[in-house]
């Protein structure tokens, strides 16, 4: 609580000349607007005024020998308040003393007389005059008033005792105030309340609400004072403990100095100081490093925090704050390097060269974030390495597969032993340069958990407009990532969160055809496996026929990993004979593979599967590339049920129901009797039942299988199809056309039925696959039936 409150105004006024006393009616009062000051009746308070209108008002009231009306302003910043800027309840005050100080301020000692309510305010002779109604102090007594008064007095004394150096006269005054209204006003005046709260007490005339309101303010203030006293005591205890610790540390330093143990510490601090100066850090980072260095000087080596600070400083001086690799942006050399490292992928290489050309012409531009999406083993990671080699930059790879902690990206806070920076800062530290090629591998394998969402933490990293001030929690200062070339990889684009996907330019890396795999194996894989086995080309030779047989019979994938494993098995078989002392060249042909790799793992089962009515070959897309899918339909006596098996998803089940409904609608045109539906159960099965399957693209294949079953006409074994169907028989477009056609090509399919509305995707299909496949574009299932079904049952 404060015994008196004052207000100081910046603008002052000269002494007013002598004037005649103003003429006022009985219900009129000269008003002085007050900033942050509320005077209560019967209390004395010093007040300072400085505005011209306020000085004129006080002098006019003194000439008229009338009390002043003190009204609180609603906004303290208002310089010339009007009627709407003042509260309507104020206090009549007698001016006990009026002094003009050396600071040109006018100082008053005022005593409150009583409350008044304003009915009208006008301006007269340069000051405000209000027509008012005086509010008499109510006289109430009784047990409730006495109880409230006793409780208020007790809490007020308690609050005063909690104040440091509270005057004893004030405590005695509170104990001896006889009137409940005066007690409430006095406590409100002495309490450290806001002017608005004091005004609310002034406007409360009735005793009971006034006492309750002041009691509420006082209870809150007592609790605040009690907590403040506890905090002060705790702070004092900690200060005493710190002083004792500081004294002991000083004694320890003296002992270490006498024993000669302080020289190593001084040398280490000197080395770190020089490293901080040489690191060329930004201002904020340098100030942080210097603060930690000062802490390290004062810290004993035995302290657990010593190693934390030392590790932090080592990271700060090792980070490449200003080290940049010099880019070697020779487009022809980059094209040559990409061709040396990768066969095919012309579209991807062209986009990479465009990226390098733009960076060469505008080095300060914001480069887009590239994201390679494709099946495993197609060369996404090696593309990033080739880009780094072509640009002359360092290459850093961070695998995000299975990362579920946000701290893996942003780092841990330095609040516990063992905290580490995130993978981003760690990778930059490992690269030793501020502009490496940084590959974020397996971005579709990120997972949110109770530790946060790593994908959300990557939003800042992969935004060229924000990553210039990336803040790692461990570092605690911004680090500039704007020069880093980020490249992401993923197998499935849909599993990357939308906001993160939106920050990247997606480049699809397709699977390879058989001919491309043969060329890649001949140029890269065989040579690499020979080198791993310690052989050369004069000791082991694998023919092209053998490579084709390995691709067709022992691997079935979009990428090259299994192919390289099988080639490695062949090379190791030869290495055993060479190591046993056998000399001469070993040539491995297609006929030798059974003895080396065993029986073929894959066979062309399309003709065998589709040799009976009710079996159709569909095309499916998987995260590992395209694949063929068999749809089998069978009929048995029953009551018209449709049975679906093969672990089908909801969308695929709906496709089967739509296909059956469409077939019923076209039964007459296809020569199917309705009795076939009414007295038969139709069972649709998709083999490989342990693998979940879903999606609408098997609609055409399901309709064809059902039509084959009920018309007793087999499906041509060299035909595969894909497409979603509607109840009107339309064939809708689907995704993954490139991967599906490659799967058909590798499976020996000759004719592929694709939706007419996917014709725009034809250019994505590799040229040799387009040349060897008979691609038919269908818009209606009737066209698919005419192409796929044999003319008569076979």
N, C-alpha and C positions, 0 to 999 in steps of 0.2 A: 504493500500500500504506500501511497505517496501523500504527504501532508499538504502539498500545494502544487498547483499546476499553473504554468504560464504559457503565453503565446508570444512569439516574436514575429513582427512583420518587417519586410524589407524596406518598403517605402514609408517615409516619415513626412510629417507636415510641420510647417513653422507655427509659431504661437499665433493663435487667432486674436484678432483685434477685439476690443471691448464692444459688445453689442447689448441691445436691450433684451430683457428677459422675454423668452417666447411665451405667447399666450396659448395655454393648453386647457382643454376641458377636463372635468373630473375623471372621465374614463379614458383619457389619453395618456400615453407614456412614450417618452423618447426611447428609441430602440438602438442598441449597440449589437451588431452581429459578432458572434464569437467563433473563433476557430479552435476546435478541439478542447473547449473549456465549458464545463457545466457547473454552475454555482447552485448550491442547495440552500433553502431557507434556514436562517439563524446561524449559518456558517460564515466564517471570514476567510477571504482568499485574495492573494495578490494577483493582479491582472495587468498585462502590458498591452498597450494599443499603439498603432502607428499609422493606420489608414486615415486619410483626411476626413472622411465622413464620420468615422468613429470618434476622432478627436473633437470634431464640431458637435457631435451628439452629446459627449460627456460635458463639454463646456456649457452647452445650452441647458442641460439638466441642472448643472450646478447654479447657473444664473437664475433659473426658475425655482431653485430649491425644491426640486422634485426628484423622486427615485428614478434610477435608470431601469430600463427593461433589457435584460441580457437574454438573447436568443441564439441558440446554436445553429450554425450553418450545416446544411445537409452535405455539402461538398466543401472541404477545407480549401481547395484550390481556387474557388470563385473569388475574384477580387472585388467586384461590385455586386454583392448579392441583392436580389429583389425579394418581393413577397413570396414568390414560389421557391426561393432557395433557402428559406428558413423554416425551422420547425414552428409549430403553432403554440407550444407550451414553453414558457420560460420562467425566469425568476426576477422579481423586483429587488433591486439592490441599492443600498445607501453607500455613497462614496465617503469613506471615513478619512481618506487621505489621497491627495492628488499631487504627484511630483513629476517634474520633467527632468529626466536624467541627462548625463553628459553624452550618452549615445543617441540623443534626440528621440528617445522613446518616452512615452507618457506612461507613468506607472501609477496604478490605483490600488488602494486597499478597499475592498468591497465587502459588505455584509448583506447576506440575503434576508429579505423581509417575508416573502411569500410567493406562491405560484400565481401565474396568470395565464389566461388563454386569449389568443389573438383572434379578433373578429375581422379586422381590416387594417392594412398597412398602406400608408401613403408617404410620399417624399415631400419634405418641407424644409426650405432654407438650407438644402445641402445635406440633410440627414433624414432618417426614417422616423416616422411617428405612427404609433399603432393605437387603434381603439381596442381596449382589452376588457376582460372580465376577470376579476380577482377570484382565486379558488381558495376557499377557506380550508384550513386544516381540520379534518374530521376528528371528533372526540369520541373514541370508542374505548370500552373496557370490557372486562370479562375474562373468563378462564382461558379462552382460546388466544386472545390477544396477549395475555400475560405469559402463557406458555411459549408462544412464538417469540416474544420479546426476550424471554430468558434464554431460549435456545440460541437466538441470534447473538446475544451478548456473549454467551459462552464460546461460540465458534469464532467471534471477532477477537476475543482475548487470545484464543489459541493461535489464530493467524498472526497476531502481533508478536506473540512469543516465538514463532518460527522465523520471524524476520531478524536479520542480524542488526544489532544496535538499534532496536526499536526504542523510542523514547518512553520512559516510564510514565510521563505525564499523559501521553496519549492512551496508554492502557487504563490509567485511573479515570480519564475522561469517559472512556467507553463504559466503564463499570458504574459510573455515577449518572449517566444520562437517564432522566426519569421518563421522558415521553417516548412512546413507541415510534411515532412518526419521525421525531428527531433522530432516534437511534438508527432507523433504517436509512435516513438521508445521510447521516454522518458516516456510517459504514460504507455506503455506496460511494461517498466522496473520497474516502481514504483508500478504497480498494483500487487496484490497478486495472480498471475496466476501460473498455473502449468508450469514446464519447457517445456512440450510438446506444451502448448499454446503459450508460448513465442517464441519457435522455429518456430511455424507456422507463427508468425508475422515477425520474422527475414527472413524467406524464401519468404515472400511476398514483392517483390521489387517494383512493380507498386504502385503509390501513392493512387489512388482511392480505390482499394481493401484493401490496408493496413489500410487506415483510417476507412473504413467500418468495418473491422474485429476488430480493436481496439475499435471502437465505440460500437460494440456488447458486447465485454467483459466488457467494462466500464459500460454500462447500467445495465447489470446483477449485477455487483459489487455494484453499487449505490443502487439498490433495496435491496440487502442483507444488506448493511450498514444501510439503513433506517429501515428495519425490526428489525435488531439487536438493534438499538437505542430505538425503541419502546418497545422491550422486556425488555431491561435494565431498562427503565423507569417504566414499570409495575412491574418488580421485586423489584425495590427500593420502590415503593408505598406499595407493599405487605409486605416488610420487616419492613417498618415504622409501618404498621398496626399490625404486629405480635409483634413488640417490645412494642407497647402500650398495646396489649392484655396480653403479659407476665407480664407487670408491674401491670395491674389490677388483674391478677390471683394471683400474689404474695401478693398484698394487701388483696385479698379475703381470702387467706390462713391465713394470720395474723389475720384477723377478726375472722375467724372460730376458730382459736387456742385460741383467747382470750375468745370466747364464750363457749369453751369446746366442740365444734362440730367436732373436728378433730380426736377425739379418736376412734369413730366408723369406720372412714375411715382407720385409721392405723390398727385396728384389722382385718378388712376385707382384706386389702392387705396382712397382715401377714398370715392369713388363706389361701389365694390363693397361696402365695409363698410356704408355706409348702405343699399344695396339688400338686403344680407343681413338687416339688422335689420328692414327694412320688409316682408320676404317672409313673415313670420309662419310660419316653418318649424317642424316638430316638433323636439323636443330633439335627437334623433340626427342629423337632417339639418342642423340649425344647427351642431352641433359639427363635423360633417364639413366644412361650408362654411368655418367659421373656420379649421380646420386647413389647408385648401387655400389660404386667403387668406394665412396666415402664410408658406406655402411660396412663394407668388407674390411676396411682399415681398422674400424673400431670393434670388430667381432673376433672373439677367440676362435682358434682353429678347431677346438674341440666341440664347438657348437654345431648342432645339426643344421642350423640355417646357414652356416658358413659354406657348406658344400653346395647348397641350393643357389646362393648368390654367385659363387664361383662358376657353377655350371651355366647360369644365366649370362654372366659376362663373357664366358667363352663363346656362347652362341652369338651374342651381339657382335663380337669382334670378328667372328668367322663368316657372318652373313655378307653376301656381296652387295652392299648397299649401293655402290656406284660402279661395280665391275660389269662391263658389257662385252659379249663376244662380238667380234667384227663379222658382219654378215657377208657371205660370198654369194651374191645373187647373180650368178651367171646362168641364164635360162637354158642355154644349150648344154652346159655341164649338168644342170639339174635334170634335164630330160635324159641325158645319157646315164646318169646314176639311177634314175627310176627304171629305165629300161634294163639296166644291168641287174637290178635287184628283183624285178617283178616282170612276169610274162603276162601279156594281155592287159586288162584293166585300163583300156585306153581312155574311157570317160573319166575315171578317177584321176588318172595322171594328168589329163587336160585341166581338170579343176584345180589340182595342186599347183600346176605351172601358172595358172591364172592368179592364184593366191600369191605366189612368189613374185610375179610380175607387178602386181598392184603394190606389194610391199616395197619393191625396188623403186617404183616411181614415187611413192608417198610413204616414206619410212615412219613418219609421225602419225599416220592414220590409224584408226581403230580397226584392227583386224578382226574378222569374224571368227567365231569358235567353230572349228570343224568337228564333226562327229561321224565316224565310220560305223555303219550298221550293216551287219551281215552274219552269216552262219559261222560257227567256229572253224578255224583252220584255213580261212581264205586269205590271210595276210594282212589283217588290220593293224596289228602291232608293228609288223615289219615295215609297213608303209610309213608309220611315224618315225622309225629309225632312218628310213631313206630320206625323209624330209629334213631331218636334223643333219644328215651327212651332206645333203645338197646345199643347205644354208650355212654349213660350217658352224653349227651350234652344238652345244651339249644336249644330250638326250636324257630325260628323266621319266621313269615309268612308275606309277603308283597304282596298285590294284585295289579297286573299291569293292570287289566281290565279298559279300558278307559283312561289310562295315555297317554297324548299327549305332555307333556312338558319334554324336556331333563333335566331340572333342578330337576325334581322329582327323577332322578337317580344320577346326578352329583352334585346337590345342587345349591343354588343361590350364586352369588358373594356378598361379604359383602360391597356393595356400597350403600345400602339403608336400611332403618329401616324395620324390619320384615323378613330379609333374614334368611333362614334355611338351614341346611344340607340336602342332598338327603336321599332317603329312605334306601339306603345301609348303610351309616354311622349311620343314625337314628336307624336302626334295630340292628346294632352292639352295639350301646350305650344301647339300651333296653335289649339286651341279657346279657351284663355285662361280656362278654368273647370274645376272639378273634377267637374262633373256634366253633361257633354254627353251627347247621344245619339250613341253610337259604333257605326257600322255596320261589321261585318267582312264584306266582300263576297266572294263566290265561295269559301266555306269548303270546298267539295268539290274544289277545285283545288289544295289543299295537297299537297306531295310531300316525303317523307323523303329524306335523302341523307346523305353522309358528314359534312356539317356539322350533323347532328342532325335531329330531328323537330319541325317547328314546331307540329304538332297537339298534341304532348305539352306544349309550352310554353304553349299556350292553355288547358290544363286548369286552371291556377291562376287565369288571367285571368277565366275564365267560371264560377268557383265562388264564389257569394256568401259562402260561409263562409271563403274563403281570400284573396280579392282585396283585403281591407282592408290587407294587408301585402305587396303585390306588390313584388318586388325586381328592378329592372332592373340588369343587369350593369354598365352604364355609370354609373348613379347610385351604386350601391353602398349605398344606404339604402332602406328601405321607402317605398312611395308608396301612398296609400289610393285604391283604385279602387271602393270599395263604393258610392259615389254615382253612378257612371257607369251609364247605361242602355245595355247592350250589345244589339245586334240583329245576328243573322247572316243571311246569304242563301246559298242553294245551289240548283243545278239538280237534282242527284241526291242524295237523302238517304243512299243506301247507301254512297256514297263518302266520307262523313264518318266518321272512326273512332268505334267504339262508345262508349268512355269520354267522348269529347267530345260526341257526340250525346246521351248520357244527361244532360248538364248543361243542355240547352236544351229549351224547350217548342216543339215543331215545329208551325208553322201552314202548311198547304198553300195555295198561291195557284194556282188552276186557270187554264186557258186560257179564252179568251172565245168566245162564240158569234158567229155572223154579225151578229145583231141588235145585240148588245152592241158589236161592233166598229164598226158604223155609228154608234151613239150616241156612242162615244168619239171617233171621227173627227170627227163633227160638232161636239162640244163642245170638244175639245182640240186634235186633230192639225191640222185645217185652219187654225185660228186661229194656231197656232204657226208653221206653214210660211208663212202669209201674212205674219206679222211678220218672219220671217227673210228673206223676199224683198222686203220693203219695200212690200207691197201692203196694201190694205184690202178689206173685203167688197164695196164698191161697184165694185171693179175686177175681182174674180175670184170666181166662185161655182161650186161643185161640187155637182151634184145628188145626192140620195140614191141614185138608180139608178146613177150613175157610181161612187159609193162601193161599192155592192154588187157591181158588176162588177169593180172593182179587187180586192175581197176574194175573189171567187170565181175569177177568171181569172188574176190576177197575183200573188197571195200565197196561201200555204198554210202557216200557222203558228199556234201557240197564242198567241203574243204579238202585239205591234203594231209591231215595228221595221221590218219590210219594208213594212208598210202605210204607215207614215209616210214611208218613202223614196219610195214610188210617188206618194203625194200631193205630196211635195216636187217630184218630177219634173213633175207636172201644173202645179203653181203656177209653177215656173220657166219652163215653156213659155209660160204667159200673161205672165210678167214680161218675156220677150224682146219680145213684141208691144207691151207697154206702154212699154218702154224705147225702142222704135223709133218711138214717137209715135202709135200707134193709140189712139184714145179710145173710151169707151163701156164698158159692162159686158161681161165675158167669162164666159159660162156654159158650163161643161164638162158634157156629158151622156154617157151610156153609149156612144153611137155615136161619140163623138169620141175615145175612148181608144185605138183601134187606131192612129190617126195620131200620137198622142202617145207611147204606151208600146210600140207594136209589137204583134205578134201575141200572143194570149193564151198564157201559159206553162203553164197547167194546163187540162185539159178533163175532162169527165165520161166517164171511160173504163170505168166499171163495167159498163154495158150491153154495150159492145163486148167486154170481156174475158170476160164470163160468157155469151156467146151460143153457146158450144159446150160439150158435155159435158166434164167433167174440170176445170173452173175454178170455184173458190170464193173468196169475198171474206172475208178475216179482218181482225181488228182488232189492232193492235200498240201498245205503249207505247214511246216513245223519250224521251230527256232533253229533247227540244224539244216534247213533247206527244204526243198520240195520232196515229195514222196508219192508213190502210187497207193491207192486205197481200193480194196475190193468191197463191193456191196453185194451181199448174197440174200436172195429172197426165196422162200419156200412156202408151199401151200399144204394144208392138212385139213381134213374134215373138221368142222366146227360151226360157230354161229356168227361169223363175221368180225372177229377180233383182229386187231393189229398188235403184234408182239414185236418189241424192239429190244435187242441185246447188243452187247459189245461196248459197254460203258460209254453210252452216248450222252452228250450234253443236251440241255433243254432246247437249244436252237436247232440242233441236228434232229432231235425227235420231232420238232415242229415241221422240219423239212420233209420227214417221212410221212407225216399225216397229210401235209399239203400234196405230196406226190400221189398218195392213194386217192385222195379226193379228186384230184385232177384226172387220174386214170379212170375213175368211175364216170366222170363227166364225158370222157372220150371213149368209153367202152364200146359203144355201138360202132364208131368209126374204125376202131381197131379190131372189131369182130369178137369182142369179149361178151359173154352172156352174163346177165346180172345175177343169175343163180350161182355163178362162180364166187361172187362176193358174199351172198347171203348164207351159204352153207359151207364156207371155208374160213379157216383162220390163216391169216398171212403173217409169216414170221420174217422179219428183216434183221439180218445179222451183219455186223462189220467185224471181221476177224482182228486178231491182236487185241483181245478183250481186256488185257491188263493195262492197256494204254488209253487214257481218257481222250475222247474225240468230241469236237464241237465245231459249230460254224454252219453257215447256210450254203456253202459252196458245193455240197454233195447232192443238191436237189435234183439236178439233171441226171446224175448217175443213179439215184434212187428211183426216179421215174422210169429210166431205161431198164433197170433190173426188174421192176414190177411188170412193165410191159412185156419184157422177155419171158417172164414166168407165165403170165396169163395168156400170151399168144403162142407159147411154146416155140419161140424163135430165139436162137442163141445170139449173143452179142459177138460181133467180130473181135477176135483176139488181139488184133493190132490197133484197136481204138480205145482211147481214154478220153475222159471228159470232165469238165468242171463248169459250174454256174449255178446261181440261185434261181429258183422258179417261183412263179406266182400262180394263183388259182386260175388265172386266165391262160396259162401256158407260156407266158413270156419268160425269157431267160435274162436275168439281171447280171450286171458286172460283179466281179469278185476281185480280190487282191492276190498278190503273189504270182502273177502270170509268168514272170520270168523263171522263178524257182520251180513252178509246176511243169513248165515245158521242158526245163532241163532234166527234171526227174523222169518225165516220159521218154525223153531222148535216151537217157542212160538205161532205162528199163527195156529198151527195144521196141517201144511203141512207134508205129508209123503214122497214124492219123490221130490228131488231137482236135477235140471239139471245144471251142472257146466262145464266150458270149460276144455277140456282135458289138456290144458297147465297150468291150475291152480292146477293140481294134487299135485304139490310140497307144496301147502298150506294146505293139508289135515290134517297134524299133528297139525296145529293151531286150528282146530275145537275141541271144548270140547268133551271128550270121550262119555258122555251120549248122546250128540246130534248126534255123529257119529253112535252110536249104534241104536238110534231110527229112524234115517232118512235113506231113501234109496237114496244114492248119486249116480247119474249117470254122468259119464264123457263123454261129447260129443265133437267131433271134427268137425262135419258138421251139418248144420241145418236139413238135412234129418234125421239124428238120433234123433234130438229133436222132429220132427214131428211124427216119428214112436212111440215115447214114450208118447208124450203129448196128441195127438188127440185120441178121441174115435174111435172105428172101424166104427161106423155108427152114423148118426145124432141122437142126443138124445134130 
